[in-house]
Amino acid sequence: MLRRGMRAWALAAALAGAVVGSAAPAGADAGTDLAAGERAMTALDYRGAVTLFERVTTEQDATARELVHAYGALVRCHVVLGGENAARAAAIQLIELDPGARLAGGAIPPRVTRFFEDVRAEHRRTANATVTVRVPQTIEAGEVIEIVVASTAARRAVDDIQLFCMFGAGNRWTTVDLSLGRRGWVGRVRVPAGFSTDEGQFRYYAVAFAPSGTAIGGLGSSDDPMVVGHAPPTEPPPPPAATRPRSVRTDIVAPPPEDPRPSHVTPITGRWWFWTGLAAVLAGGIVAVVLVTDQGAPAREGGDGVYRLP
């Protein structure tokens, strides 16, 4: 009753044209504070508007759209009031929530727009929404399964989540309608008849969006989705390539045996006196056969080693 009474009080004040220049009553929700803050800006009460918009940023039930609205209005108020540091802090908060946000409202001074765009160009966004998806442990053909999608950013940044699923290979992606509840975004989808995780796979991925429609996080993708079911059989690895035996050369000829004679010994036929002596003997009608050893010594056989022809 107290909460309803306060809302009625705020509505009456609005109908009477009153301009709220101080904090709204305790317990007022984000929507009420946003409306009161806009009225304060219209009346050029920027300091009163700052109080109202800052309170919206602390509301636990404030949605992503309400937060984007509040931070955008704070940028405008602080620039007009000359508080550059406060305006920059509000602009950074807005970009972290929604990197595609634009300042909304009528009659926004050009210097406010330039300031915000300069901060956007300088700031490098660091926050991303982490998405988790919970699917049933068993997926039976023909039944309706419930899928719950949650995000670490909850309502503080995520305005919408889209879930896409595919039953089996070669089919098209199906968009699952989700509704926001206490457990997160909940959706239901019917499993096609004849589907079995033993023969096919259930694939899915999710994308989180900011109020501007900019994707700010997700789980998986169309090219690399999450998979539920048995992995498809894989081809066995190919056998190792056969190694060719090393070729053996057969054209190698063994070197000739070494001559056992000393290399410094000259054969008898190579001595000058052998041919000179032979010529003299033949001229005298006598053939003398001189037997020598490898060292040139006369042979012991045959007496004196000289034989006459008959």
Beta strands, then each sheet from edge to edge (+ up, - down):
strand 1: 129-134
strand 2: 144-151
strand 3: 160-167
strand 4: 174-176
strand 5: 178-181
strand 6: 184-190
strand 7: 202-209
strand 8: 215-219
strand 9: 226-228
sheet 1: 4+ 3- 7+ 8- 1- 2+ 6- 5+
sheet 2: 4+ 3- 7+ 9-
end
